[in-house]
Amino acid sequence: MRFELAYCLVSFAIICFLWFRLFGSLHRDQFRSNIRKIRDSLFDYVWKHDLRFDTEAYQEVRCLLNGMLATSSRLTPARFIVALFLLPTEGDGLKSKKSAFEESLDRVSDSGFRKAIADARRQAVAELVHYIFLQGIFGLALRVITSIHNRFFRATAKCASMIDDASSIVYGTVFNFPSSAVRRDGAVLQK
C-alpha cells in the first residue's frame, strides 16, 4: 500500500514537472500570442474603417489587453479570485468597471465598431479564464478528474449494458416474456 502511494506521488511530481517546467512557458506564450492577435485585429478594424483611436471604449479594451500581456507571467487562479473580490462594486458607492465600460461602449456611435470592441473584450476574457483555470495546476487536476470520470462512467455504462443484456436474457428466455413486456426493475407489465 505504501509503495503504491509513493509510486503515485512520484508519478504526479514527474507529471507536474513536465507540465509546468517544460510546457508552462509554451502555455504562457500561446496565451500572449492569442491576446496579441485579438489586440491586432481590433487595431486593424479601427484603422481599416478610419475610426478614432481615442475612443474611450477602445482605449479601455487596449488597456485591458496590454495589462493581460504585462501580467501574464504572474496570473494564477488565487490572484484572479482575489482581484475579483477587490474590484469596487456599485454597493460601495463606486461605479463598477463593467458598468463604466458598458457606458463608454454605449457612447460609440458606429454599431460595427461597438460590436468589434465588445467581441475583442469577450474573446480576451475567455482566453484569460482558459489560461488561468485550464492551463495551470487546476487544468491538470481537471484533466485527471475528467479522465478518471470518463473511464469510470464508461466502465459503469458497460456494466449496466451487460446487466441489462443479462436481465433481458433471463426474463426473455426463462420466463418466455418479450423484453418489451418487462420493466427495468423486473416487474412484468400487464397487457
C-alpha positions in Angstrom: 0.0 0.0 0.0 2.8 2.4 0.9 4.7 1.6 -2.2 1.6 2.3 -4.4 1.1 5.7 -2.7 4.8 6.6 -3.2 4.6 5.5 -6.8 1.5 7.7 -7.4 3.2 10.7 -5.7 6.4 10.3 -7.7 4.4 10.0 -10.9 2.4 13.1 -10.0 5.6 15.0 -9.3 7.0 14.0 -12.7 3.8 15.0 -14.5 3.8 18.4 -12.7 7.4 19.0 -13.5 6.8 18.2 -17.2 3.6 20.2 -17.3 5.0 23.3 -15.6 8.7 23.4 -16.4 8.6 22.1 -19.9 5.2 23.3 -21.1 4.4 26.2 -18.8 6.2 28.7 -20.9 4.6 27.4 -24.0 1.1 27.9 -22.5 2.0 31.4 -21.5 3.4 32.2 -24.9 0.3 30.8 -26.6 -1.9 33.0 -24.3 0.2 36.0 -25.1 0.0 35.2 -28.8 -3.8 34.9 -28.7 -4.1 38.2 -26.8 -1.9 39.9 -29.4 -4.0 38.6 -32.2 -7.1 40.0 -30.6 -5.4 43.3 -30.0 -4.0 43.5 -33.5 -7.3 42.5 -35.1 -9.1 45.3 -33.2 -6.4 47.8 -34.2 -6.7 46.7 -37.8 -10.5 47.1 -37.7 -10.2 50.7 -36.4 -7.5 51.5 -39.0 -9.3 50.0 -42.0 -12.6 51.7 -41.1 -11.0 55.1 -40.4 -12.3 55.2 -36.8 -10.9 57.2 -33.9 -8.2 55.5 -31.8 -9.0 57.8 -28.9 -12.5 56.4 -28.3 -12.9 55.7 -24.6 -14.2 52.1 -25.0 -11.3 51.3 -27.5 -8.8 52.7 -25.0 -10.2 50.6 -22.2 -10.0 47.4 -24.2 -6.5 48.2 -25.3 -5.5 48.8 -21.7 -7.1 45.5 -20.7 -5.3 43.6 -23.4 -2.0 45.3 -22.6 -2.5 44.6 -18.9 -3.1 40.9 -19.7 0.1 40.8 -21.6 2.1 42.5 -18.9 0.8 40.4 -16.0 0.6 37.0 -17.8 3.6 35.6 -16.0 2.0 36.3 -12.6 -1.5 35.2 -13.3 -2.8 32.5 -11.0 -6.3 31.3 -10.0 -5.8 32.7 -6.5 -4.7 36.1 -7.7 -7.6 36.2 -10.1 -10.1 35.5 -7.4 -8.6 38.0 -5.0 -8.7 40.6 -7.8 -12.4 39.9 -8.3 -13.1 40.5 -4.6 -11.1 43.7 -4.6 -12.9 45.3 -7.5 -15.1 48.1 -6.5 -18.8 47.4 -6.7 -21.9 49.6 -7.1 -22.8 48.8 -3.4 -19.6 50.5 -2.4 -20.8 53.8 -3.9 -18.4 53.5 -6.8 -19.2 52.5 -10.4 -18.0 49.1 -11.2 -15.6 48.6 -14.1 -18.2 46.7 -16.0 -20.8 49.4 -15.9 -18.2 52.1 -16.8 -17.1 50.0 -19.8 -20.7 49.5 -20.9 -21.4 53.2 -20.6 -18.3 54.0 -22.7 -19.4 51.3 -25.2 -22.9 52.8 -25.4 -21.3 56.2 -26.4 -19.7 54.6 -29.5 -21.9 55.6 -32.5 -20.8 53.0 -35.0 -22.6 49.7 -34.3 -19.9 47.7 -36.1 -17.2 49.3 -34.0 -19.2 48.7 -30.9 -19.5 45.0 -31.8 -15.8 44.7 -32.6 -14.9 46.2 -29.2 -17.3 44.0 -27.3 -16.1 40.9 -29.2 -12.5 41.7 -28.5 -13.2 42.1 -24.8 -15.3 38.9 -24.7 -12.6 36.9 -26.5 -9.8 38.3 -24.2 -11.7 37.4 -21.1 -12.4 33.9 -22.4 -8.7 33.5 -23.2 -7.8 34.7 -19.7 -10.2 32.3 -18.0 -8.9 29.4 -20.2 -5.3 30.3 -19.4 -5.7 30.7 -15.7 -8.1 27.9 -14.9 -7.3 25.3 -17.6 -3.6 25.6 -18.2 -2.2 25.6 -14.7 -2.5 23.1 -11.8 -6.3 23.4 -11.8 -6.3 22.4 -15.5 -4.0 19.5 -14.9 -6.2 18.4 -12.0 -9.4 18.9 -14.0 -8.0 16.8 -16.9 -7.1 14.0 -14.4 -10.5 14.1 -12.8 -12.2 14.2 -16.2 -10.2 11.2 -17.4 -11.0 9.2 -14.3 -14.6 10.2 -14.5 -14.9 9.2 -18.2 -13.2 5.8 -17.5 -15.4 5.2 -14.5 -18.6 6.0 -16.3 -17.6 4.1 -19.4 -17.0 1.1 -17.2 -20.2 1.7 -15.3 -22.1 2.0 -18.6 -20.6 -1.2 -19.9 -21.6 -3.0 -16.7 -25.1 -1.6 -16.9 -25.3 -2.7 -20.5 -24.1 -6.2 -19.5 -26.6 -6.3 -16.7 -29.4 -5.1 -19.0 -28.4 -7.8 -21.5 -28.3 -10.5 -18.9 -31.7 -9.4 -17.4 -33.3 -9.5 -20.9 -31.9 -12.9 -21.5 -33.2 -14.2 -18.1 -36.6 -12.6 -18.3 -36.9 -13.1 -22.1 -35.9 -16.8 -22.3 -36.5 -18.3 -18.9 -39.9 -16.7 -18.3 -40.8 -16.5 -22.1 -41.7 -12.8 -21.9 -40.8 -10.4 -24.6 -38.2 -8.0 -23.4 -40.6 -5.1 -24.0 -43.0 -6.5 -21.5 -40.5 -6.5 -18.7 -39.7 -3.2 -16.9 -36.1 -2.4 -15.8 -36.9 -3.4 -12.2 -38.1 -6.9 -13.4 -41.8 -6.3 -13.0 -44.0 -7.8 -15.7 -46.2 -5.2 -17.5 -49.9 -6.1 -17.6 -51.4 -6.3 -21.0 
